Amino acid sequence: MGKFRVIAYFHGDVYMKIMLFWVAQFVGINGGIEKVFTNFANEMIQRGHSVEMVYCTEKHGEFYTSINPKVNIINLADYLPEHKFESARPVSMKMVREFWRIVDRNHMASFVRSFEVKYICHSIKELLENINPEIIISFSAKSTQALQMADIHHHYPIISMVHSSINYLLHDYSPSEIQALANSDVVQVLVPEYIGQLQEILHKNNIVCIPNIVPQLNADNSERKGNTITEVARLDLEQKRQHLLIEAFSRIANQFPEWKVDFWGGENGISYTLYLKNLIHDYHLENRVFLKGNTNYPFEVYRKADIFALPSPYEGFPLAMTEAMSAGLPVVAYESCSGANHIILNEVNGILVKDGVEGLAEGLRRLMVSKELRYKIGGKAHNSMKKYAPDNVWSQWESLIQKTADHHRRFDSGVLN
């Protein structure tokens, strides 16, 4: 069977060989997509399928979420020359990369991803031949492009996930990555509004909406002290924008001397972390605004918090936000934030405000002055998350996987023209 370890499990009459494929670091990271990657594998094993999880990094670390031992975990970097991936870039490629870093950072990122796709293509081809999956779930456009380059005859059906907003996709993806999405058997998006937008871009109708799962949490308010605003996200300048929450809180902090802000999430670059610390110092908020680092117990954070803030300009399907809503927390987010504005109904299950510091400060203030309003909106938020219950969402996935694999088999055998 070659050098890839292949395991198959059969459970009764239900069985499919599913490959989850993601050219990403995965280990040592506790983000939203990492949770989806792990939860997907665990759930499909529970439903009686065989699952291979494939990621790619030469870095080492722990998986933040436990993975069912029946899942076959493959780090593609283990099968690359000298086990190198991130450090495999030749000097000439690095020189070109640095040129584009100065001229056009988006083109620079696309250039790097294109090199990575070509570099791993041969190993992916060998992996596919040894595992022979019935269906592949790709977790990024780069991953889809790499798969299609390795499988030029399209032996293996691919469902490509789009985790981001469509505006972000247009901004960040290269033309070849967008074409790879168009060539997928199916493209999955997270909110219904994205279907029409993506159809116009890809000129394809093979797009379906399946949301992320949202754990169904207890909305008990007994441990809420009425003094904590929280955000759970990596510290990130461009998307998560924790500095805006610090700025907004500084505007109203004197009116609410008992309140504090807790940021939970790992660093995404030391320079932004230092910037946040300096901002906290400049506003004399050292005893009221805290960078708490990663947590393995986010549900405990939600249970004890009073308000969840989301300063992001865009999201795909904000997992932390929806988990907080399931726990009965009222959310303040920007009305222009894609993803969030498709989930939050303003003044019903959350508060949507105009982008900027002042709008965020006013939204927070409205909730901080009224426990009754917090509990009312938090209760509606909790109820609105029931449609994202795990059994419902995973059943949608299982149905899509079966239909896509069946359609591909019929097409491959000549039944479909």
Contacts in CASP RR format, 6 or more apart in sequence:
PFRMAT RR
TARGET T0000
AUTHOR 0000-0000-0000
METHOD contacts of the structure
MODEL  1
MGKFRVIAYFHGDVYMKIMLFWVAQFVGINGGIEKVFTNFANEMIQRGHS
VEMVYCTEKHGEFYTSINPKVNIINLADYLPEHKFESARPVSMKMVREFW
RIVDRNHMASFVRSFEVKYICHSIKELLENINPEIIISFSAKSTQALQMA
DIHHHYPIISMVHSSINYLLHDYSPSEIQALANSDVVQVLVPEYIGQLQE
ILHKNNIVCIPNIVPQLNADNSERKGNTITEVARLDLEQKRQHLLIEAFS
RIANQFPEWKVDFWGGENGISYTLYLKNLIHDYHLENRVFLKGNTNYPFE
VYRKADIFALPSPYEGFPLAMTEAMSAGLPVVAYESCSGANHIILNEVNG
ILVKDGVEGLAEGLRRLMVSKELRYKIGGKAHNSMKKYAPDNVWSQWESL
IQKTADHHRRFDSGVLN
1 130 0 8 1.000
2 126 0 8 1.000
2 130 0 8 1.000
3 79 0 8 1.000
3 126 0 8 1.000
3 130 0 8 1.000
4 74 0 8 1.000
4 79 0 8 1.000
4 126 0 8 1.000
4 127 0 8 1.000
4 130 0 8 1.000
4 131 0 8 1.000
5 72 0 8 1.000
5 74 0 8 1.000
6 52 0 8 1.000
6 72 0 8 1.000
6 130 0 8 1.000
6 131 0 8 1.000
7 50 0 8 1.000
7 70 0 8 1.000
7 72 0 8 1.000
8 17 0 8 1.000
8 50 0 8 1.000
9 15 0 8 1.000
9 45 0 8 1.000
9 48 0 8 1.000
9 50 0 8 1.000
9 70 0 8 1.000
10 50 0 8 1.000
11 48 0 8 1.000
11 49 0 8 1.000
12 48 0 8 1.000
14 47 0 8 1.000
14 48 0 8 1.000
14 49 0 8 1.000
15 48 0 8 1.000
15 49 0 8 1.000
15 50 0 8 1.000
16 49 0 8 1.000
16 50 0 8 1.000
16 134 0 8 1.000
16 135 0 8 1.000
16 401 0 8 1.000
16 402 0 8 1.000
16 405 0 8 1.000
17 49 0 8 1.000
17 50 0 8 1.000
17 52 0 8 1.000
17 131 0 8 1.000
17 132 0 8 1.000
17 133 0 8 1.000
17 134 0 8 1.000
17 135 0 8 1.000
18 44 0 8 1.000
18 49 0 8 1.000
18 50 0 8 1.000
18 51 0 8 1.000
18 52 0 8 1.000
18 133 0 8 1.000
18 134 0 8 1.000
18 135 0 8 1.000
18 136 0 8 1.000
18 137 0 8 1.000
18 401 0 8 1.000
19 51 0 8 1.000
19 52 0 8 1.000
19 54 0 8 1.000
19 131 0 8 1.000
19 133 0 8 1.000
19 135 0 8 1.000
19 136 0 8 1.000
19 137 0 8 1.000
19 156 0 8 1.000
20 37 0 8 1.000
20 40 0 8 1.000
20 41 0 8 1.000
20 51 0 8 1.000
20 52 0 8 1.000
20 53 0 8 1.000
20 54 0 8 1.000
20 136 0 8 1.000
20 137 0 8 1.000
20 139 0 8 1.000
21 54 0 8 1.000
21 136 0 8 1.000
21 137 0 8 1.000
21 138 0 8 1.000
21 139 0 8 1.000
21 143 0 8 1.000
21 147 0 8 1.000
22 33 0 8 1.000
22 37 0 8 1.000
22 54 0 8 1.000
22 55 0 8 1.000
22 56 0 8 1.000
22 138 0 8 1.000
22 139 0 8 1.000
22 140 0 8 1.000
22 143 0 8 1.000
23 55 0 8 1.000
23 56 0 8 1.000
23 76 0 8 1.000
23 116 0 8 1.000
23 117 0 8 1.000
23 120 0 8 1.000
23 140 0 8 1.000
23 142 0 8 1.000
23 143 0 8 1.000
23 146 0 8 1.000
24 33 0 8 1.000
24 55 0 8 1.000
24 56 0 8 1.000
24 57 0 8 1.000
24 139 0 8 1.000
24 140 0 8 1.000
24 143 0 8 1.000
25 55 0 8 1.000
25 57 0 8 1.000
25 59 0 8 1.000
26 34 0 8 1.000
26 37 0 8 1.000
26 55 0 8 1.000
26 57 0 8 1.000
26 63 0 8 1.000
27 55 0 8 1.000
27 57 0 8 1.000
27 59 0 8 1.000
27 60 0 8 1.000
27 61 0 8 1.000
27 62 0 8 1.000
27 63 0 8 1.000
28 59 0 8 1.000
28 61 0 8 1.000
28 62 0 8 1.000
28 63 0 8 1.000
28 64 0 8 1.000
29 64 0 8 1.000
30 64 0 8 1.000
30 265 0 8 1.000
30 266 0 8 1.000
30 294 0 8 1.000
30 296 0 8 1.000
31 64 0 8 1.000
31 234 0 8 1.000
31 319 0 8 1.000
32 319 0 8 1.000
32 320 0 8 1.000
33 139 0 8 1.000
33 163 0 8 1.000
34 64 0 8 1.000
34 65 0 8 1.000
35 65 0 8 1.000
35 319 0 8 1.000
36 139 0 8 1.000
36 163 0 8 1.000
36 212 0 8 1.000
36 319 0 8 1.000
37 53 0 8 1.000
37 55 0 8 1.000
37 139 0 8 1.000
38 53 0 8 1.000
38 63 0 8 1.000
38 65 0 8 1.000
38 66 0 8 1.000
38 67 0 8 1.000
39 65 0 8 1.000
39 213 0 8 1.000
40 137 0 8 1.000
40 397 0 8 1.000
41 51 0 8 1.000
41 53 0 8 1.000
41 67 0 8 1.000
41 68 0 8 1.000
41 71 0 8 1.000
42 67 0 8 1.000
42 68 0 8 1.000
42 71 0 8 1.000
43 390 0 8 1.000
43 394 0 8 1.000
44 51 0 8 1.000
44 398 0 8 1.000
45 51 0 8 1.000
45 68 0 8 1.000
45 70 0 8 1.000
45 71 0 8 1.000
46 68 0 8 1.000
47 394 0 8 1.000
47 398 0 8 1.000
50 72 0 8 1.000
51 70 0 8 1.000
51 71 0 8 1.000
51 72 0 8 1.000
52 71 0 8 1.000
52 72 0 8 1.000
52 73 0 8 1.000
52 74 0 8 1.000
52 131 0 8 1.000
52 133 0 8 1.000
53 67 0 8 1.000
53 71 0 8 1.000
53 72 0 8 1.000
53 73 0 8 1.000
53 74 0 8 1.000
54 74 0 8 1.000
54 75 0 8 1.000
54 76 0 8 1.000
54 127 0 8 1.000
55 74 0 8 1.000
55 75 0 8 1.000
55 76 0 8 1.000
56 75 0 8 1.000
56 76 0 8 1.000
56 77 0 8 1.000
56 85 0 8 1.000
56 120 0 8 1.000
57 75 0 8 1.000
57 77 0 8 1.000
57 85 0 8 1.000
57 86 0 8 1.000
58 77 0 8 1.000
58 83 0 8 1.000
58 84 0 8 1.000
58 85 0 8 1.000
58 86 0 8 1.000
58 87 0 8 1.000
59 86 0 8 1.000
64 294 0 8 1.000
64 296 0 8 1.000
67 73 0 8 1.000
74 127 0 8 1.000
76 85 0 8 1.000
76 120 0 8 1.000
76 123 0 8 1.000
76 124 0 8 1.000
76 127 0 8 1.000
77 83 0 8 1.000
77 84 0 8 1.000
77 85 0 8 1.000
79 123 0 8 1.000
79 126 0 8 1.000
79 127 0 8 1.000
80 88 0 8 1.000
80 119 0 8 1.000
80 120 0 8 1.000
80 123 0 8 1.000
81 88 0 8 1.000
82 88 0 8 1.000
85 116 0 8 1.000
85 119 0 8 1.000
85 120 0 8 1.000
88 119 0 8 1.000
89 97 0 8 1.000
89 112 0 8 1.000
89 115 0 8 1.000
93 115 0 8 1.000
96 111 0 8 1.000
97 108 0 8 1.000
97 111 0 8 1.000
97 112 0 8 1.000
100 107 0 8 1.000
100 108 0 8 1.000
100 111 0 8 1.000
101 108 0 8 1.000
106 171 0 8 1.000
106 172 0 8 1.000
109 172 0 8 1.000
110 173 0 8 1.000
110 174 0 8 1.000
110 177 0 8 1.000
113 142 0 8 1.000
113 174 0 8 1.000
113 177 0 8 1.000
114 174 0 8 1.000
114 176 0 8 1.000
116 142 0 8 1.000
116 146 0 8 1.000
117 142 0 8 1.000
117 145 0 8 1.000
117 146 0 8 1.000
117 149 0 8 1.000
118 149 0 8 1.000
120 146 0 8 1.000
121 146 0 8 1.000
121 149 0 8 1.000
121 150 0 8 1.000
122 150 0 8 1.000
124 146 0 8 1.000
124 147 0 8 1.000
124 149 0 8 1.000
124 150 0 8 1.000
124 151 0 8 1.000
125 150 0 8 1.000
125 151 0 8 1.000
128 147 0 8 1.000
128 150 0 8 1.000
128 151 0 8 1.000
128 155 0 8 1.000
128 156 0 8 1.000
133 156 0 8 1.000
134 156 0 8 1.000
134 157 0 8 1.000
134 405 0 8 1.000
135 156 0 8 1.000
135 157 0 8 1.000
135 158 0 8 1.000
135 159 0 8 1.000
135 401 0 8 1.000
135 404 0 8 1.000
135 405 0 8 1.000
135 408 0 8 1.000
136 147 0 8 1.000
136 156 0 8 1.000
136 157 0 8 1.000
136 158 0 8 1.000
136 159 0 8 1.000
137 158 0 8 1.000
137 159 0 8 1.000
137 161 0 8 1.000
137 401 0 8 1.000
138 144 0 8 1.000
138 147 0 8 1.000
138 158 0 8 1.000
138 159 0 8 1.000
138 160 0 8 1.000
138 161 0 8 1.000
138 184 0 8 1.000
139 161 0 8 1.000
139 163 0 8 1.000
140 161 0 8 1.000
140 163 0 8 1.000
141 160 0 8 1.000
141 162 0 8 1.000
141 169 0 8 1.000
141 173 0 8 1.000
141 177 0 8 1.000
141 178 0 8 1.000
141 180 0 8 1.000
141 181 0 8 1.000
142 177 0 8 1.000
144 158 0 8 1.000
144 160 0 8 1.000
144 177 0 8 1.000
144 180 0 8 1.000
144 181 0 8 1.000
144 183 0 8 1.000
144 184 0 8 1.000
145 176 0 8 1.000
145 177 0 8 1.000
145 180 0 8 1.000
147 156 0 8 1.000
147 158 0 8 1.000
148 154 0 8 1.000
148 158 0 8 1.000
148 180 0 8 1.000
148 183 0 8 1.000
155 412 0 8 1.000
157 185 0 8 1.000
157 404 0 8 1.000
157 405 0 8 1.000
157 407 0 8 1.000
157 408 0 8 1.000
158 184 0 8 1.000
158 185 0 8 1.000
158 186 0 8 1.000
159 184 0 8 1.000
159 185 0 8 1.000
159 186 0 8 1.000
159 187 0 8 1.000
159 188 0 8 1.000
159 400 0 8 1.000
159 401 0 8 1.000
159 404 0 8 1.000
160 180 0 8 1.000
160 181 0 8 1.000
160 184 0 8 1.000
160 186 0 8 1.000
160 187 0 8 1.000
160 188 0 8 1.000
161 188 0 8 1.000
162 169 0 8 1.000
162 181 0 8 1.000
162 187 0 8 1.000
162 188 0 8 1.000
162 189 0 8 1.000
162 190 0 8 1.000
162 194 0 8 1.000
162 198 0 8 1.000
163 190 0 8 1.000
163 316 0 8 1.000
163 317 0 8 1.000
164 172 0 8 1.000
164 314 0 8 1.000
164 316 0 8 1.000
165 194 0 8 1.000
165 314 0 8 1.000
165 315 0 8 1.000
165 316 0 8 1.000
165 338 0 8 1.000
165 339 0 8 1.000
166 189 0 8 1.000
166 194 0 8 1.000
166 197 0 8 1.000
166 198 0 8 1.000
166 201 0 8 1.000
166 338 0 8 1.000
167 314 0 8 1.000
167 338 0 8 1.000
168 314 0 8 1.000
168 316 0 8 1.000
169 178 0 8 1.000
169 198 0 8 1.000
169 201 0 8 1.000
170 201 0 8 1.000
173 181 0 8 1.000
178 201 0 8 1.000
178 202 0 8 1.000
181 187 0 8 1.000
181 202 0 8 1.000
182 202 0 8 1.000
182 203 0 8 1.000
182 204 0 8 1.000
184 206 0 8 1.000
185 206 0 8 1.000
185 404 0 8 1.000
185 407 0 8 1.000
185 408 0 8 1.000
186 206 0 8 1.000
186 207 0 8 1.000
186 208 0 8 1.000
186 400 0 8 1.000
186 404 0 8 1.000
187 198 0 8 1.000
187 202 0 8 1.000
187 204 0 8 1.000
187 206 0 8 1.000
187 207 0 8 1.000
187 208 0 8 1.000
188 207 0 8 1.000
188 208 0 8 1.000
188 209 0 8 1.000
188 210 0 8 1.000
188 400 0 8 1.000
189 195 0 8 1.000
189 198 0 8 1.000
189 207 0 8 1.000
189 208 0 8 1.000
189 209 0 8 1.000
190 209 0 8 1.000
190 210 0 8 1.000
190 211 0 8 1.000
190 212 0 8 1.000
190 316 0 8 1.000
190 317 0 8 1.000
190 339 0 8 1.000
191 209 0 8 1.000
191 211 0 8 1.000
191 316 0 8 1.000
191 317 0 8 1.000
191 339 0 8 1.000
191 342 0 8 1.000
191 343 0 8 1.000
192 209 0 8 1.000
192 342 0 8 1.000
193 342 0 8 1.000
194 207 0 8 1.000
194 209 0 8 1.000
195 207 0 8 1.000
195 208 0 8 1.000
195 209 0 8 1.000
196 207 0 8 1.000
198 207 0 8 1.000
199 205 0 8 1.000
199 207 0 8 1.000
208 400 0 8 1.000
210 393 0 8 1.000
210 396 0 8 1.000
210 397 0 8 1.000
210 400 0 8 1.000
211 317 0 8 1.000
211 388 0 8 1.000
211 393 0 8 1.000
212 317 0 8 1.000
212 319 0 8 1.000
212 322 0 8 1.000
212 388 0 8 1.000
212 393 0 8 1.000
213 388 0 8 1.000
213 389 0 8 1.000
213 390 0 8 1.000
213 393 0 8 1.000
213 394 0 8 1.000
214 319 0 8 1.000
214 322 0 8 1.000
214 323 0 8 1.000
214 325 0 8 1.000
214 326 0 8 1.000
214 385 0 8 1.000
214 388 0 8 1.000
214 389 0 8 1.000
214 390 0 8 1.000
215 299 0 8 1.000
215 323 0 8 1.000
215 326 0 8 1.000
215 390 0 8 1.000
216 326 0 8 1.000
216 385 0 8 1.000
216 386 0 8 1.000
216 389 0 8 1.000
216 390 0 8 1.000
217 299 0 8 1.000
217 302 0 8 1.000
217 303 0 8 1.000
217 323 0 8 1.000
217 326 0 8 1.000
217 327 0 8 1.000
217 328 0 8 1.000
217 382 0 8 1.000
218 303 0 8 1.000
218 327 0 8 1.000
219 326 0 8 1.000
219 327 0 8 1.000
219 328 0 8 1.000
219 378 0 8 1.000
219 379 0 8 1.000
219 382 0 8 1.000
220 303 0 8 1.000
221 328 0 8 1.000
221 375 0 8 1.000
223 303 0 8 1.000
223 304 0 8 1.000
224 304 0 8 1.000
224 305 0 8 1.000
224 306 0 8 1.000
225 304 0 8 1.000
225 306 0 8 1.000
226 258 0 8 1.000
226 259 0 8 1.000
226 306 0 8 1.000
226 371 0 8 1.000
226 374 0 8 1.000
227 258 0 8 1.000
227 259 0 8 1.000
227 260 0 8 1.000
227 306 0 8 1.000
228 259 0 8 1.000
228 260 0 8 1.000
228 261 0 8 1.000
228 262 0 8 1.000
228 304 0 8 1.000
228 305 0 8 1.000
228 306 0 8 1.000
228 307 0 8 1.000
229 245 0 8 1.000
229 249 0 8 1.000
229 259 0 8 1.000
229 260 0 8 1.000
229 261 0 8 1.000
229 262 0 8 1.000
229 305 0 8 1.000
229 306 0 8 1.000
229 307 0 8 1.000
229 308 0 8 1.000
229 309 0 8 1.000
229 364 0 8 1.000
229 368 0 8 1.000
230 261 0 8 1.000
230 262 0 8 1.000
230 263 0 8 1.000
230 264 0 8 1.000
230 301 0 8 1.000
230 302 0 8 1.000
230 305 0 8 1.000
230 307 0 8 1.000
230 308 0 8 1.000
230 309 0 8 1.000
230 324 0 8 1.000
231 240 0 8 1.000
231 242 0 8 1.000
231 245 0 8 1.000
231 261 0 8 1.000
231 262 0 8 1.000
231 263 0 8 1.000
231 264 0 8 1.000
231 308 0 8 1.000
231 309 0 8 1.000
231 310 0 8 1.000
231 311 0 8 1.000
231 320 0 8 1.000
232 264 0 8 1.000
232 265 0 8 1.000
232 295 0 8 1.000
232 298 0 8 1.000
232 301 0 8 1.000
232 302 0 8 1.000
232 308 0 8 1.000
232 320 0 8 1.000
232 323 0 8 1.000
232 324 0 8 1.000
233 240 0 8 1.000
233 242 0 8 1.000
233 264 0 8 1.000
233 265 0 8 1.000
233 312 0 8 1.000
233 320 0 8 1.000
234 240 0 8 1.000
234 265 0 8 1.000
234 266 0 8 1.000
234 267 0 8 1.000
234 268 0 8 1.000
235 242 0 8 1.000
235 263 0 8 1.000
235 265 0 8 1.000
235 266 0 8 1.000
235 267 0 8 1.000
235 268 0 8 1.000
235 269 0 8 1.000
235 272 0 8 1.000
235 273 0 8 1.000
235 276 0 8 1.000
235 291 0 8 1.000
236 242 0 8 1.000
236 268 0 8 1.000
236 272 0 8 1.000
237 243 0 8 1.000
237 268 0 8 1.000
237 272 0 8 1.000
237 275 0 8 1.000
239 312 0 8 1.000
239 313 0 8 1.000
239 314 0 8 1.000
239 315 0 8 1.000
240 311 0 8 1.000
240 312 0 8 1.000
241 311 0 8 1.000
241 312 0 8 1.000
241 313 0 8 1.000
242 263 0 8 1.000
242 276 0 8 1.000
242 311 0 8 1.000
243 275 0 8 1.000
243 276 0 8 1.000
243 279 0 8 1.000
244 311 0 8 1.000
244 356 0 8 1.000
244 357 0 8 1.000
244 360 0 8 1.000
245 261 0 8 1.000
245 263 0 8 1.000
245 309 0 8 1.000
245 311 0 8 1.000
245 360 0 8 1.000
246 261 0 8 1.000
246 276 0 8 1.000
246 279 0 8 1.000
246 280 0 8 1.000
246 283 0 8 1.000
246 285 0 8 1.000
246 289 0 8 1.000
247 279 0 8 1.000
247 357 0 8 1.000
248 309 0 8 1.000
248 311 0 8 1.000
248 356 0 8 1.000
248 357 0 8 1.000
248 358 0 8 1.000
248 359 0 8 1.000
248 360 0 8 1.000
248 361 0 8 1.000
248 364 0 8 1.000
249 259 0 8 1.000
249 261 0 8 1.000
249 285 0 8 1.000
249 288 0 8 1.000
249 289 0 8 1.000
249 361 0 8 1.000
249 364 0 8 1.000
250 283 0 8 1.000
250 285 0 8 1.000
251 357 0 8 1.000
251 358 0 8 1.000
251 361 0 8 1.000
252 361 0 8 1.000
252 364 0 8 1.000
252 365 0 8 1.000
252 368 0 8 1.000
253 259 0 8 1.000
253 283 0 8 1.000
253 285 0 8 1.000
253 288 0 8 1.000
255 365 0 8 1.000
256 365 0 8 1.000
256 368 0 8 1.000
259 288 0 8 1.000
259 368 0 8 1.000
260 288 0 8 1.000
260 289 0 8 1.000
260 290 0 8 1.000
261 285 0 8 1.000
261 288 0 8 1.000
261 289 0 8 1.000
261 290 0 8 1.000
261 309 0 8 1.000
262 290 0 8 1.000
262 292 0 8 1.000
262 301 0 8 1.000
262 305 0 8 1.000
263 276 0 8 1.000
263 289 0 8 1.000
263 290 0 8 1.000
263 291 0 8 1.000
263 292 0 8 1.000
263 293 0 8 1.000
264 292 0 8 1.000
264 293 0 8 1.000
264 294 0 8 1.000
264 295 0 8 1.000
264 298 0 8 1.000
264 301 0 8 1.000
265 292 0 8 1.000
265 293 0 8 1.000
265 294 0 8 1.000
265 295 0 8 1.000
266 293 0 8 1.000
266 294 0 8 1.000
267 273 0 8 1.000
273 291 0 8 1.000
276 291 0 8 1.000
277 291 0 8 1.000
280 286 0 8 1.000
280 289 0 8 1.000
280 291 0 8 1.000
283 289 0 8 1.000
295 301 0 8 1.000
298 320 0 8 1.000
298 323 0 8 1.000
299 323 0 8 1.000
299 327 0 8 1.000
302 308 0 8 1.000
302 323 0 8 1.000
302 324 0 8 1.000
302 327 0 8 1.000
302 328 0 8 1.000
302 329 0 8 1.000
303 327 0 8 1.000
305 324 0 8 1.000
305 329 0 8 1.000
306 329 0 8 1.000
306 367 0 8 1.000
306 374 0 8 1.000
307 329 0 8 1.000
307 330 0 8 1.000
307 331 0 8 1.000
307 332 0 8 1.000
307 364 0 8 1.000
307 367 0 8 1.000
307 368 0 8 1.000
307 374 0 8 1.000
308 320 0 8 1.000
308 321 0 8 1.000
308 324 0 8 1.000
308 325 0 8 1.000
308 329 0 8 1.000
308 330 0 8 1.000
308 331 0 8 1.000
308 332 0 8 1.000
309 331 0 8 1.000
309 332 0 8 1.000
309 333 0 8 1.000
309 360 0 8 1.000
309 364 0 8 1.000
310 318 0 8 1.000
310 321 0 8 1.000
310 331 0 8 1.000
310 332 0 8 1.000
310 333 0 8 1.000
310 334 0 8 1.000
310 337 0 8 1.000
310 340 0 8 1.000
311 333 0 8 1.000
311 334 0 8 1.000
311 360 0 8 1.000
312 318 0 8 1.000
312 333 0 8 1.000
312 334 0 8 1.000
312 337 0 8 1.000
312 340 0 8 1.000
313 334 0 8 1.000
313 336 0 8 1.000
313 337 0 8 1.000
313 355 0 8 1.000
314 337 0 8 1.000
314 338 0 8 1.000
314 339 0 8 1.000
315 321 0 8 1.000
315 337 0 8 1.000
315 338 0 8 1.000
315 339 0 8 1.000
315 340 0 8 1.000
316 338 0 8 1.000
316 339 0 8 1.000
317 339 0 8 1.000
317 343 0 8 1.000
318 339 0 8 1.000
318 340 0 8 1.000
318 343 0 8 1.000
321 331 0 8 1.000
321 333 0 8 1.000
321 340 0 8 1.000
321 343 0 8 1.000
322 343 0 8 1.000
322 385 0 8 1.000
322 388 0 8 1.000
324 331 0 8 1.000
324 381 0 8 1.000
325 331 0 8 1.000
325 343 0 8 1.000
325 349 0 8 1.000
325 350 0 8 1.000
325 378 0 8 1.000
325 381 0 8 1.000
325 382 0 8 1.000
325 384 0 8 1.000
325 385 0 8 1.000
326 381 0 8 1.000
326 382 0 8 1.000
326 385 0 8 1.000
327 382 0 8 1.000
328 378 0 8 1.000
328 379 0 8 1.000
328 381 0 8 1.000
328 382 0 8 1.000
329 378 0 8 1.000
329 381 0 8 1.000
330 350 0 8 1.000
330 351 0 8 1.000
330 367 0 8 1.000
330 373 0 8 1.000
330 374 0 8 1.000
330 377 0 8 1.000
330 378 0 8 1.000
330 381 0 8 1.000
331 340 0 8 1.000
331 344 0 8 1.000
331 349 0 8 1.000
331 350 0 8 1.000
331 351 0 8 1.000
331 381 0 8 1.000
332 350 0 8 1.000
332 351 0 8 1.000
332 353 0 8 1.000
332 360 0 8 1.000
332 363 0 8 1.000
332 364 0 8 1.000
332 367 0 8 1.000
333 340 0 8 1.000
333 341 0 8 1.000
333 344 0 8 1.000
333 350 0 8 1.000
333 351 0 8 1.000
333 352 0 8 1.000
333 353 0 8 1.000
334 340 0 8 1.000
334 341 0 8 1.000
334 352 0 8 1.000
334 353 0 8 1.000
334 354 0 8 1.000
334 355 0 8 1.000
334 356 0 8 1.000
334 360 0 8 1.000
335 341 0 8 1.000
335 346 0 8 1.000
335 352 0 8 1.000
335 353 0 8 1.000
335 354 0 8 1.000
335 355 0 8 1.000
336 354 0 8 1.000
336 355 0 8 1.000
337 355 0 8 1.000
340 352 0 8 1.000
341 352 0 8 1.000
343 384 0 8 1.000
344 350 0 8 1.000
344 351 0 8 1.000
344 352 0 8 1.000
345 384 0 8 1.000
346 352 0 8 1.000
347 377 0 8 1.000
348 377 0 8 1.000
348 380 0 8 1.000
348 384 0 8 1.000
349 377 0 8 1.000
349 378 0 8 1.000
349 379 0 8 1.000
349 380 0 8 1.000
349 381 0 8 1.000
349 383 0 8 1.000
349 384 0 8 1.000
350 377 0 8 1.000
350 378 0 8 1.000
350 380 0 8 1.000
350 381 0 8 1.000
351 363 0 8 1.000
351 366 0 8 1.000
351 367 0 8 1.000
351 377 0 8 1.000
353 359 0 8 1.000
353 360 0 8 1.000
353 362 0 8 1.000
353 363 0 8 1.000
366 373 0 8 1.000
367 373 0 8 1.000
367 374 0 8 1.000
367 377 0 8 1.000
407 416 0 8 1.000
410 416 0 8 1.000
END
